[in-house]
C-alpha cells in the first residue's frame, strides 16, 4: 500500500441505519486519531432504507460520545464494492454469509484476480468481544445502542492495531 493511496474499509450490516454507520464513524475516528491513511464507508446487505439517514436513536447515542452520524445515507452493498474496497467488515454472522454469497457472484462476474476486498467480522481481532456479533439494536432499547457503540469502539481499536502492523510490515518490504 502506498502512502498516497488510502486503504479502504466498508462496514456492513443489514439495513445500513444502525450498526454499520456507527461502525463507519467510530472506525474513521480511531483511524484518524492514529493518523492512518484509511477511508471508511458503510453499506447494508439489504436495500430496506435507500438514501435514508441513520436511525435517530443511533444518532442520539453516538452524539453523546462525540460521533456525528447525521450526514450519512444508507446504501446497499454491491458487487463493485469487492473491487473498490480493501476490507469489508460484517457486523454479524448473517451479514458475513450474505457478503460472502455476493462475493461469489462478484468472482463469477469479474474474476478472482479482480477482487480486492478481504472479508472479516468487525470483531475479528477484538480482544473484548472476539468474533462476537454486534447485536442489531433496532427493535430494542437504549442499552442496545450503547452496546453497539461499546463494540464499535473496541473493535475499531483492534482494527487500528491490525492496520498499523500491516502498514508497517508493507512499508518495510
PyMOL commands that set and color helices and strands:
alter all, ss='L'
color gray80, all
select helices_A, chain A and resi 19-33+56-64+81-84+93-110+112-114+142-172
alter helices_A, ss='H'
color red, helices_A
select strands_A, chain A and resi 7-13+38-44+87-90+118-121
alter strands_A, ss='S'
color yellow, strands_A
deselect
rebuild
show_as cartoon
